[in-house]
Amino acid sequence: MPDVNSLLLFMAATIALNLTPGPDMLYVIARSVGQGRAAGIASALGITAGCFVHIFAVTFGLASLMIAVPTTYEIVKFAGAAYLIYLGVRTLTTRQSKKAETPIKEASLRTIFLQGVVTNVLNPKVALFFLAFLPQFVNRNSNVAAQIILLGVLFNTSGTTVNVIVALVASYTGIQFKNRIGNSSMFRWLTGGIFIGLGVRLALLERK
């Protein structure tokens, strides 16, 4: 197991990193503002599940493949970018019914959860981050794989807590704005714009 000092340093770094706004947090905000608290929490849990995929990938060496074979990295990156842009375009092209009593059909919580998983899994930077970050706090004289999984779980727990809080705050803010403005199309454009922006950002990311 990691020693106490390493574990304390890891948790301090983890909290600081998870509080820093990034693509995952922006995705949670977009879903929370666009569809409310439950959608925001579902997206946060989807990201959590996606992070576990990366954690196990790092543990069993799959992330190293993206470093050894550049084409793998590029394929995953552009697939993720295309998926985010697709979500954004679909959100923007969803028109409100002419009948005021018929609201826009909202995505199910299951769909939002799965989109969160896919969005996170198709971001190769997450895998490379875990590959670079987690091993720094591992005790080489103990079971390395078990330690990486433990550290990954701790990191993911912290990240999930932050994202759920963000979902609650963003959904509350979104509800207040909707009640005052009453213009759902603005939130549709905001949500779609964030998705497309995240997709473009991912596509333009340089591998370091």
C-alpha positions in Angstrom: 0.0 0.0 0.0 1.1 3.6 -0.5 2.7 5.2 2.6 0.7 7.8 4.6 2.6 10.8 3.3 2.2 9.7 -0.3 -1.5 9.1 0.3 -2.1 12.5 1.9 -0.2 14.2 -1.0 -2.2 12.2 -3.5 -5.6 13.2 -1.9 -4.5 16.9 -1.8 -3.6 16.8 -5.5 -6.7 14.8 -6.4 -9.0 17.3 -4.7 -7.3 20.2 -6.5 -7.4 18.5 -9.9 -11.1 17.6 -9.5 -12.0 21.1 -8.6 -10.4 22.4 -11.7 -13.0 22.9 -14.5 -12.5 20.5 -17.4 -14.4 18.7 -20.1 -16.2 16.3 -17.7 -17.4 19.1 -15.5 -18.6 21.1 -18.6 -20.5 18.0 -19.8 -22.2 17.7 -16.4 -23.1 21.5 -16.4 -24.5 21.2 -19.9 -26.8 18.3 -19.0 -27.8 19.8 -15.6 -28.7 23.2 -17.1 -30.4 21.6 -20.1 -32.5 18.9 -18.4 -32.3 19.3 -14.7 -30.8 17.7 -11.5 -31.5 14.0 -12.3 -29.9 14.4 -15.7 -26.8 16.1 -14.2 -26.3 13.4 -11.6 -26.8 10.7 -14.3 -24.1 12.3 -16.4 -21.8 12.5 -13.4 -22.3 8.8 -12.7 -21.7 8.0 -16.4 -18.4 9.9 -16.2 -17.5 7.9 -13.1 -18.1 4.6 -14.9 -16.0 5.8 -17.8 -13.2 6.7 -15.5 -13.2 3.1 -14.1 -12.6 1.9 -17.7 -9.5 4.1 -17.9 -8.3 3.0 -14.4 -8.5 -0.7 -15.4 -6.9 0.2 -18.8 -3.9 1.7 -17.0 -3.7 -1.1 -14.5 -3.5 -3.8 -17.2 -1.4 -1.8 -19.6 -3.9 -0.9 -22.3 -3.2 2.8 -22.0 0.4 2.1 -22.8 -0.7 1.0 -26.2 -1.8 4.5 -27.1 1.7 5.7 -26.3 3.4 2.9 -28.3 1.1 3.1 -31.3 0.2 6.7 -32.1 -2.6 5.6 -34.6 -4.5 4.1 -31.7 -4.5 7.4 -29.8 -5.7 9.3 -32.9 -8.5 6.9 -33.6 -9.8 7.1 -30.1 -9.4 10.9 -30.0 -11.3 11.6 -33.3 -14.0 9.1 -32.4 -14.6 10.9 -29.2 -14.6 14.3 -30.9 -17.1 13.1 -33.5 -19.4 11.7 -30.9 -19.5 15.0 -28.9 -20.1 17.0 -32.0 -22.9 14.6 -33.0 -24.5 15.1 -29.6 -24.2 18.8 -30.0 -25.7 18.9 -33.5 -28.5 16.6 -32.5 -29.3 18.9 -29.5 -29.3 21.9 -31.7 -31.5 20.4 -34.4 -34.2 19.2 -31.9 -37.0 21.6 -32.6 -39.7 22.4 -30.0 -43.2 21.4 -30.9 -45.4 24.1 -32.2 -47.9 23.1 -29.6 -46.9 24.8 -26.3 -48.4 22.0 -24.3 -46.1 19.4 -26.0 -42.5 19.8 -24.6 -39.3 18.8 -26.3 -38.7 15.1 -25.8 -35.9 14.7 -23.2 -33.2 12.1 -23.2 -33.8 9.3 -20.7 -31.5 9.0 -17.7 -30.1 5.7 -19.0 -29.2 7.4 -22.3 -27.6 10.4 -20.5 -25.6 7.9 -18.3 -24.4 6.0 -21.3 -23.4 9.2 -23.1 -21.4 10.2 -20.1 -19.6 6.8 -20.2 -18.9 7.0 -23.9 -17.8 10.7 -23.7 -15.3 9.9 -21.0 -14.0 6.6 -22.5 -13.4 8.2 -25.9 -11.2 10.9 -24.4 -7.7 9.4 -24.6 -6.3 12.2 -22.5 -8.0 10.7 -19.5 -6.2 7.4 -19.9 -2.9 9.1 -20.4 -3.5 11.3 -17.4 -4.1 8.3 -15.1 -1.1 6.6 -16.7 1.1 9.5 -15.8 -0.5 10.5 -12.4 -1.4 7.4 -10.5 2.0 5.5 -10.6 3.7 8.5 -9.0 2.1 7.6 -5.6 2.7 3.8 -5.8 4.9 1.9 -3.4 7.1 -0.2 -5.8 7.7 -2.8 -3.2 4.0 -3.7 -2.9 1.3 -4.9 -5.2 1.4 -2.2 -7.9 -1.8 -3.2 -9.7 -3.8 -3.2 -6.5 -2.4 0.2 -5.5 -3.3 1.8 -8.8 -6.8 0.5 -8.6 -7.1 1.8 -5.0 -5.8 5.2 -6.0 -8.0 5.3 -9.0 -11.1 4.6 -6.8 -10.1 7.4 -4.5 -9.6 9.8 -7.3 -12.9 8.7 -8.9 -14.8 9.1 -5.6 -13.5 12.6 -5.2 -14.3 13.5 -8.8 -17.8 12.0 -8.5 -18.5 14.0 -5.4 -17.4 17.3 -7.1 -19.4 16.5 -10.2 -22.6 15.7 -8.3 -22.3 19.0 -6.4 -21.7 20.8 -9.7 -24.8 19.1 -11.1 -27.0 20.2 -8.1 -25.7 23.8 -8.4 -26.0 24.0 -12.2 -29.5 22.5 -12.3 -30.7 24.9 -9.6 -29.3 27.8 -11.5 -30.8 26.5 -14.8 -34.2 26.2 -13.2 -34.0 29.8 -11.9 -33.1 31.1 -15.3 -35.8 29.1 -17.0 -38.4 30.4 -14.6 -37.4 34.0 -15.2 -36.7 33.8 -19.0 -39.0 31.0 -20.0 -37.0 30.4 -23.2 -36.1 26.7 -23.5 -34.4 27.3 -27.0 -31.7 29.3 -25.3 -30.8 26.4 -23.1 -30.9 24.0 -26.1 -28.4 26.2 -27.9 -26.2 26.5 -24.8 -26.2 22.7 -24.3 -25.5 21.9 -28.0 -22.8 24.6 -28.1 -21.0 23.1 -25.2 -21.1 19.7 -26.7 -19.7 20.9 -30.1 -17.1 23.0 -28.3 -15.9 20.0 -26.3 -15.7 17.9 -29.5 -13.7 20.5 -31.3 -11.4 20.9 -28.3 -10.8 17.2 -28.2 -10.1 17.0 -31.9 -7.5 19.8 -31.7 -5.7 18.4 -28.6 -2.1 17.6 -29.3 -0.6 14.4 -27.9 2.2 15.3 -25.4 
